[in-house]
């Protein structure tokens, strides 16, 4: 039987963070605080006005890692609008 700590390691958010670490070197301590503050300050989706659940980087992290924690480079979006923005973005 997994311990309480092992169970937390298997949660979806932890898996998302480990994926992000492989993709862009996310700081697992700084990003959750930054994300939480963004969603507290801007609780509604910029596109449709629904409750925001995601933080979207306007200039993607891979292109400009130095802008990862820049307040001017992020917007709050609901999941549906966040997915739509990623589907509309051209891939090179």
Chimera marker file (.cmm) of the C-alpha trace (Angstrom):
<marker_set name="trace">
<marker id="1" x="0.000" y="0.000" z="0.000" r="1" g="1" b="0" radius="0.5"/>
<marker id="2" x="1.476" y="3.367" z="-1.003" r="1" g="1" b="0" radius="0.5"/>
<marker id="3" x="2.279" y="5.875" z="1.672" r="1" g="1" b="0" radius="0.5"/>
<marker id="4" x="0.633" y="9.275" z="1.669" r="1" g="1" b="0" radius="0.5"/>
<marker id="5" x="3.760" y="10.761" z="0.092" r="1" g="1" b="0" radius="0.5"/>
<marker id="6" x="3.904" y="8.163" z="-2.696" r="1" g="1" b="0" radius="0.5"/>
<marker id="7" x="0.244" y="8.773" z="-3.498" r="1" g="1" b="0" radius="0.5"/>
<marker id="8" x="0.951" y="12.499" z="-3.949" r="1" g="1" b="0" radius="0.5"/>
<marker id="9" x="3.761" y="11.644" z="-6.361" r="1" g="1" b="0" radius="0.5"/>
<marker id="10" x="1.236" y="9.975" z="-8.649" r="1" g="1" b="0" radius="0.5"/>
<marker id="11" x="-1.244" y="12.839" z="-8.838" r="1" g="1" b="0" radius="0.5"/>
<marker id="12" x="-1.955" y="14.498" z="-12.185" r="1" g="1" b="0" radius="0.5"/>
<marker id="13" x="-0.391" y="17.824" z="-11.228" r="1" g="1" b="0" radius="0.5"/>
<marker id="14" x="2.856" y="16.133" z="-10.199" r="1" g="1" b="0" radius="0.5"/>
<marker id="15" x="2.941" y="14.285" z="-13.505" r="1" g="1" b="0" radius="0.5"/>
<marker id="16" x="2.385" y="17.582" z="-15.315" r="1" g="1" b="0" radius="0.5"/>
<marker id="17" x="5.308" y="19.117" z="-13.433" r="1" g="1" b="0" radius="0.5"/>
<marker id="18" x="7.615" y="16.193" z="-14.245" r="1" g="1" b="0" radius="0.5"/>
<marker id="19" x="6.655" y="16.512" z="-17.920" r="1" g="1" b="0" radius="0.5"/>
<marker id="20" x="7.378" y="20.229" z="-17.756" r="1" g="1" b="0" radius="0.5"/>
<marker id="21" x="10.763" y="19.583" z="-16.177" r="1" g="1" b="0" radius="0.5"/>
<marker id="22" x="11.698" y="17.418" z="-19.156" r="1" g="1" b="0" radius="0.5"/>
<marker id="23" x="10.415" y="20.016" z="-21.611" r="1" g="1" b="0" radius="0.5"/>
<marker id="24" x="11.597" y="23.288" z="-20.185" r="1" g="1" b="0" radius="0.5"/>
<marker id="25" x="13.248" y="23.091" z="-16.793" r="1" g="1" b="0" radius="0.5"/>
<marker id="26" x="10.359" y="24.442" z="-14.710" r="1" g="1" b="0" radius="0.5"/>
<marker id="27" x="11.193" y="25.447" z="-11.147" r="1" g="1" b="0" radius="0.5"/>
<marker id="28" x="8.870" y="23.254" z="-9.091" r="1" g="1" b="0" radius="0.5"/>
<marker id="29" x="8.830" y="25.716" z="-6.196" r="1" g="1" b="0" radius="0.5"/>
<marker id="30" x="8.559" y="29.003" z="-8.032" r="1" g="1" b="0" radius="0.5"/>
<marker id="31" x="6.042" y="28.018" z="-10.755" r="1" g="1" b="0" radius="0.5"/>
<marker id="32" x="3.172" y="26.900" z="-8.441" r="1" g="1" b="0" radius="0.5"/>
<marker id="33" x="3.367" y="30.181" z="-6.511" r="1" g="1" b="0" radius="0.5"/>
<marker id="34" x="3.579" y="32.241" z="-9.690" r="1" g="1" b="0" radius="0.5"/>
<marker id="35" x="0.640" y="30.325" z="-11.213" r="1" g="1" b="0" radius="0.5"/>
<marker id="36" x="-1.487" y="30.660" z="-8.067" r="1" g="1" b="0" radius="0.5"/>
<marker id="37" x="-0.876" y="34.421" z="-7.882" r="1" g="1" b="0" radius="0.5"/>
<marker id="38" x="-1.756" y="34.858" z="-11.559" r="1" g="1" b="0" radius="0.5"/>
<marker id="39" x="-5.035" y="32.970" z="-11.110" r="1" g="1" b="0" radius="0.5"/>
<marker id="40" x="-5.859" y="34.920" z="-7.940" r="1" g="1" b="0" radius="0.5"/>
<marker id="41" x="-5.242" y="38.273" z="-9.610" r="1" g="1" b="0" radius="0.5"/>
<marker id="42" x="-6.985" y="37.276" z="-12.867" r="1" g="1" b="0" radius="0.5"/>
<marker id="43" x="-9.585" y="34.616" z="-11.967" r="1" g="1" b="0" radius="0.5"/>
<marker id="44" x="-11.536" y="34.751" z="-15.248" r="1" g="1" b="0" radius="0.5"/>
<marker id="45" x="-10.614" y="33.531" z="-18.707" r="1" g="1" b="0" radius="0.5"/>
<marker id="46" x="-9.321" y="36.327" z="-20.909" r="1" g="1" b="0" radius="0.5"/>
<marker id="47" x="-11.071" y="34.850" z="-23.976" r="1" g="1" b="0" radius="0.5"/>
<marker id="48" x="-14.532" y="33.816" z="-22.759" r="1" g="1" b="0" radius="0.5"/>
<marker id="49" x="-14.933" y="35.072" z="-19.175" r="1" g="1" b="0" radius="0.5"/>
<marker id="50" x="-15.337" y="31.611" z="-17.591" r="1" g="1" b="0" radius="0.5"/>
<marker id="51" x="-13.416" y="30.584" z="-14.472" r="1" g="1" b="0" radius="0.5"/>
<marker id="52" x="-9.715" y="30.430" z="-15.364" r="1" g="1" b="0" radius="0.5"/>
<marker id="53" x="-7.874" y="27.205" z="-14.606" r="1" g="1" b="0" radius="0.5"/>
<marker id="54" x="-4.758" y="27.550" z="-16.753" r="1" g="1" b="0" radius="0.5"/>
<marker id="55" x="-1.924" y="30.038" z="-17.123" r="1" g="1" b="0" radius="0.5"/>
<marker id="56" x="-0.833" y="30.515" z="-20.735" r="1" g="1" b="0" radius="0.5"/>
<marker id="57" x="2.497" y="31.928" z="-21.889" r="1" g="1" b="0" radius="0.5"/>
<marker id="58" x="1.995" y="34.340" z="-24.788" r="1" g="1" b="0" radius="0.5"/>
<marker id="59" x="5.560" y="33.773" z="-25.961" r="1" g="1" b="0" radius="0.5"/>
<marker id="60" x="6.226" y="30.093" z="-25.370" r="1" g="1" b="0" radius="0.5"/>
<marker id="61" x="8.823" y="29.013" z="-22.854" r="1" g="1" b="0" radius="0.5"/>
<marker id="62" x="10.922" y="27.162" z="-25.414" r="1" g="1" b="0" radius="0.5"/>
<marker id="63" x="11.400" y="30.342" z="-27.450" r="1" g="1" b="0" radius="0.5"/>
<marker id="64" x="12.073" y="32.691" z="-24.505" r="1" g="1" b="0" radius="0.5"/>
<marker id="65" x="12.801" y="30.867" z="-21.218" r="1" g="1" b="0" radius="0.5"/>
<marker id="66" x="13.746" y="34.199" z="-19.641" r="1" g="1" b="0" radius="0.5"/>
<marker id="67" x="10.074" y="35.282" z="-19.878" r="1" g="1" b="0" radius="0.5"/>
<marker id="68" x="8.683" y="32.295" z="-17.968" r="1" g="1" b="0" radius="0.5"/>
<marker id="69" x="7.999" y="34.360" z="-14.835" r="1" g="1" b="0" radius="0.5"/>
<marker id="70" x="7.232" y="37.641" z="-16.582" r="1" g="1" b="0" radius="0.5"/>
<marker id="71" x="3.759" y="38.897" z="-15.626" r="1" g="1" b="0" radius="0.5"/>
<marker id="72" x="3.358" y="40.559" z="-19.028" r="1" g="1" b="0" radius="0.5"/>
<marker id="73" x="3.897" y="37.233" z="-20.795" r="1" g="1" b="0" radius="0.5"/>
<marker id="74" x="1.100" y="35.231" z="-19.132" r="1" g="1" b="0" radius="0.5"/>
<marker id="75" x="-2.691" y="35.263" z="-19.266" r="1" g="1" b="0" radius="0.5"/>
<marker id="76" x="-5.343" y="33.306" z="-17.373" r="1" g="1" b="0" radius="0.5"/>
<marker id="77" x="-7.515" y="30.999" z="-19.489" r="1" g="1" b="0" radius="0.5"/>
<marker id="78" x="-10.099" y="28.267" z="-19.002" r="1" g="1" b="0" radius="0.5"/>
<marker id="79" x="-9.042" y="24.812" z="-20.193" r="1" g="1" b="0" radius="0.5"/>
<marker id="80" x="-11.080" y="24.940" z="-23.385" r="1" g="1" b="0" radius="0.5"/>
<marker id="81" x="-9.657" y="28.302" z="-24.489" r="1" g="1" b="0" radius="0.5"/>
<marker id="82" x="-6.140" y="27.194" z="-23.516" r="1" g="1" b="0" radius="0.5"/>
<marker id="83" x="-6.473" y="24.123" z="-25.736" r="1" g="1" b="0" radius="0.5"/>
<marker id="84" x="-7.862" y="26.260" z="-28.560" r="1" g="1" b="0" radius="0.5"/>
<marker id="85" x="-4.909" y="28.643" z="-28.368" r="1" g="1" b="0" radius="0.5"/>
<marker id="86" x="-2.460" y="25.768" z="-28.598" r="1" g="1" b="0" radius="0.5"/>
<marker id="87" x="-4.341" y="24.227" z="-31.532" r="1" g="1" b="0" radius="0.5"/>
<marker id="88" x="-4.334" y="27.541" z="-33.420" r="1" g="1" b="0" radius="0.5"/>
<marker id="89" x="-0.612" y="28.159" z="-32.900" r="1" g="1" b="0" radius="0.5"/>
<marker id="90" x="1.505" y="27.195" z="-35.944" r="1" g="1" b="0" radius="0.5"/>
<marker id="91" x="4.137" y="24.558" z="-35.204" r="1" g="1" b="0" radius="0.5"/>
<marker id="92" x="7.559" y="24.965" z="-36.781" r="1" g="1" b="0" radius="0.5"/>
<link id1="1" id2="2" r="1" g="1" b="0" radius="0.2"/>
<link id1="2" id2="3" r="1" g="1" b="0" radius="0.2"/>
<link id1="3" id2="4" r="1" g="1" b="0" radius="0.2"/>
<link id1="4" id2="5" r="1" g="1" b="0" radius="0.2"/>
<link id1="5" id2="6" r="1" g="1" b="0" radius="0.2"/>
<link id1="6" id2="7" r="1" g="1" b="0" radius="0.2"/>
<link id1="7" id2="8" r="1" g="1" b="0" radius="0.2"/>
<link id1="8" id2="9" r="1" g="1" b="0" radius="0.2"/>
<link id1="9" id2="10" r="1" g="1" b="0" radius="0.2"/>
<link id1="10" id2="11" r="1" g="1" b="0" radius="0.2"/>
<link id1="11" id2="12" r="1" g="1" b="0" radius="0.2"/>
<link id1="12" id2="13" r="1" g="1" b="0" radius="0.2"/>
<link id1="13" id2="14" r="1" g="1" b="0" radius="0.2"/>
<link id1="14" id2="15" r="1" g="1" b="0" radius="0.2"/>
<link id1="15" id2="16" r="1" g="1" b="0" radius="0.2"/>
<link id1="16" id2="17" r="1" g="1" b="0" radius="0.2"/>
<link id1="17" id2="18" r="1" g="1" b="0" radius="0.2"/>
<link id1="18" id2="19" r="1" g="1" b="0" radius="0.2"/>
<link id1="19" id2="20" r="1" g="1" b="0" radius="0.2"/>
<link id1="20" id2="21" r="1" g="1" b="0" radius="0.2"/>
<link id1="21" id2="22" r="1" g="1" b="0" radius="0.2"/>
<link id1="22" id2="23" r="1" g="1" b="0" radius="0.2"/>
<link id1="23" id2="24" r="1" g="1" b="0" radius="0.2"/>
<link id1="24" id2="25" r="1" g="1" b="0" radius="0.2"/>
<link id1="25" id2="26" r="1" g="1" b="0" radius="0.2"/>
<link id1="26" id2="27" r="1" g="1" b="0" radius="0.2"/>
<link id1="27" id2="28" r="1" g="1" b="0" radius="0.2"/>
<link id1="28" id2="29" r="1" g="1" b="0" radius="0.2"/>
<link id1="29" id2="30" r="1" g="1" b="0" radius="0.2"/>
<link id1="30" id2="31" r="1" g="1" b="0" radius="0.2"/>
<link id1="31" id2="32" r="1" g="1" b="0" radius="0.2"/>
<link id1="32" id2="33" r="1" g="1" b="0" radius="0.2"/>
<link id1="33" id2="34" r="1" g="1" b="0" radius="0.2"/>
<link id1="34" id2="35" r="1" g="1" b="0" radius="0.2"/>
<link id1="35" id2="36" r="1" g="1" b="0" radius="0.2"/>
<link id1="36" id2="37" r="1" g="1" b="0" radius="0.2"/>
<link id1="37" id2="38" r="1" g="1" b="0" radius="0.2"/>
<link id1="38" id2="39" r="1" g="1" b="0" radius="0.2"/>
<link id1="39" id2="40" r="1" g="1" b="0" radius="0.2"/>
<link id1="40" id2="41" r="1" g="1" b="0" radius="0.2"/>
<link id1="41" id2="42" r="1" g="1" b="0" radius="0.2"/>
<link id1="42" id2="43" r="1" g="1" b="0" radius="0.2"/>
<link id1="43" id2="44" r="1" g="1" b="0" radius="0.2"/>
<link id1="44" id2="45" r="1" g="1" b="0" radius="0.2"/>
<link id1="45" id2="46" r="1" g="1" b="0" radius="0.2"/>
<link id1="46" id2="47" r="1" g="1" b="0" radius="0.2"/>
<link id1="47" id2="48" r="1" g="1" b="0" radius="0.2"/>
<link id1="48" id2="49" r="1" g="1" b="0" radius="0.2"/>
<link id1="49" id2="50" r="1" g="1" b="0" radius="0.2"/>
<link id1="50" id2="51" r="1" g="1" b="0" radius="0.2"/>
<link id1="51" id2="52" r="1" g="1" b="0" radius="0.2"/>
<link id1="52" id2="53" r="1" g="1" b="0" radius="0.2"/>
<link id1="53" id2="54" r="1" g="1" b="0" radius="0.2"/>
<link id1="54" id2="55" r="1" g="1" b="0" radius="0.2"/>
<link id1="55" id2="56" r="1" g="1" b="0" radius="0.2"/>
<link id1="56" id2="57" r="1" g="1" b="0" radius="0.2"/>
<link id1="57" id2="58" r="1" g="1" b="0" radius="0.2"/>
<link id1="58" id2="59" r="1" g="1" b="0" radius="0.2"/>
<link id1="59" id2="60" r="1" g="1" b="0" radius="0.2"/>
<link id1="60" id2="61" r="1" g="1" b="0" radius="0.2"/>
<link id1="61" id2="62" r="1" g="1" b="0" radius="0.2"/>
<link id1="62" id2="63" r="1" g="1" b="0" radius="0.2"/>
<link id1="63" id2="64" r="1" g="1" b="0" radius="0.2"/>
<link id1="64" id2="65" r="1" g="1" b="0" radius="0.2"/>
<link id1="65" id2="66" r="1" g="1" b="0" radius="0.2"/>
<link id1="66" id2="67" r="1" g="1" b="0" radius="0.2"/>
<link id1="67" id2="68" r="1" g="1" b="0" radius="0.2"/>
<link id1="68" id2="69" r="1" g="1" b="0" radius="0.2"/>
<link id1="69" id2="70" r="1" g="1" b="0" radius="0.2"/>
<link id1="70" id2="71" r="1" g="1" b="0" radius="0.2"/>
<link id1="71" id2="72" r="1" g="1" b="0" radius="0.2"/>
<link id1="72" id2="73" r="1" g="1" b="0" radius="0.2"/>
<link id1="73" id2="74" r="1" g="1" b="0" radius="0.2"/>
<link id1="74" id2="75" r="1" g="1" b="0" radius="0.2"/>
<link id1="75" id2="76" r="1" g="1" b="0" radius="0.2"/>
<link id1="76" id2="77" r="1" g="1" b="0" radius="0.2"/>
<link id1="77" id2="78" r="1" g="1" b="0" radius="0.2"/>
<link id1="78" id2="79" r="1" g="1" b="0" radius="0.2"/>
<link id1="79" id2="80" r="1" g="1" b="0" radius="0.2"/>
<link id1="80" id2="81" r="1" g="1" b="0" radius="0.2"/>
<link id1="81" id2="82" r="1" g="1" b="0" radius="0.2"/>
<link id1="82" id2="83" r="1" g="1" b="0" radius="0.2"/>
<link id1="83" id2="84" r="1" g="1" b="0" radius="0.2"/>
<link id1="84" id2="85" r="1" g="1" b="0" radius="0.2"/>
<link id1="85" id2="86" r="1" g="1" b="0" radius="0.2"/>
<link id1="86" id2="87" r="1" g="1" b="0" radius="0.2"/>
<link id1="87" id2="88" r="1" g="1" b="0" radius="0.2"/>
<link id1="88" id2="89" r="1" g="1" b="0" radius="0.2"/>
<link id1="89" id2="90" r="1" g="1" b="0" radius="0.2"/>
<link id1="90" id2="91" r="1" g="1" b="0" radius="0.2"/>
<link id1="91" id2="92" r="1" g="1" b="0" radius="0.2"/>
</marker_set>
